[in-house]
Amino acid sequence: MKIQVLVATMHQNDHSLLEKMNIQSDAIVGNQCDRNEIEDFEWKGHKIKYLSFAERGVGLNRNNALMRADGDICLFADDDMVYVDGYADMIAKAFEENPKADVIVFNLIEKNSQRKQISKTSRVGYLNYLRYGTARVAFKLDKVKAQGIYFNQCFGGGTEHAHGEDNLFLTACLDKGLKIYAVAMSIAELKDERPSSWNVGYDDKYIVDQGILYKTISRRWWRLLCLQDAVRRRGSYKRSALATYKLMVKGNK
């Protein structure tokens, strides 16, 4: 079973990121920078492709890697992750133990984590998938490509709507009938050493984008999704649930 990491990064001038991330498998590095160059080489016995393109947008970056991927199992990565030793074997074992899974979500190790930690293997569906980001996701490449699933390039860092591309990817997986599982296994440590290129906090723009994201996810249920978010996260947004909801709805006009 061939494991391949698809890394999204920016402004890399050499190949040192491979060592920094403890890459121990084949990998494709999407490097958004100010030049156009494709490099193919071997690194510690693994096949590496470096895509350096003068363009912006995390969805576009991930799509560039995804369309060139050739692994059996692929996983998305950000450049502030450090993989644990033996992660490739761990991921292969998780798919062998869950043969029905097309997509598996794993845990990340991080200090003061606010992410949902997976405590046992379970099925992921429409009621709980929005809690997971793509940096925790591995998938069967043939299943994703057969359904034509790629990232929405209007969402994510470097685009008009600065977050939500990972939510839309998993939405597409569920809509296309792919089976998603969560497994209580930590595959990487999140260092969080660099400031976000897009996240400036829960300002009006973030909340408007959240409403647009929900309408993109479901034109039938988007208002209900906005309402539950406004109520559930009112402490984080530091405004009333009603004010948040109105802003989400107003943004969609």
PyMOL commands that set and color helices and strands:
alter all, ss='L'
color gray80, all
select helices_A, chain A and resi 16-20+58-68+87-97+129-131+134-136+141-146+165-175+204-217+222-232+234-237+241-251
alter helices_A, ss='H'
color red, helices_A
select strands_A, chain A and resi 3-10+26-32+37-43+46-53+73-78+81-83+103-109+122-124+137-140+180-190
alter strands_A, ss='S'
color yellow, strands_A
deselect
rebuild
show_as cartoon
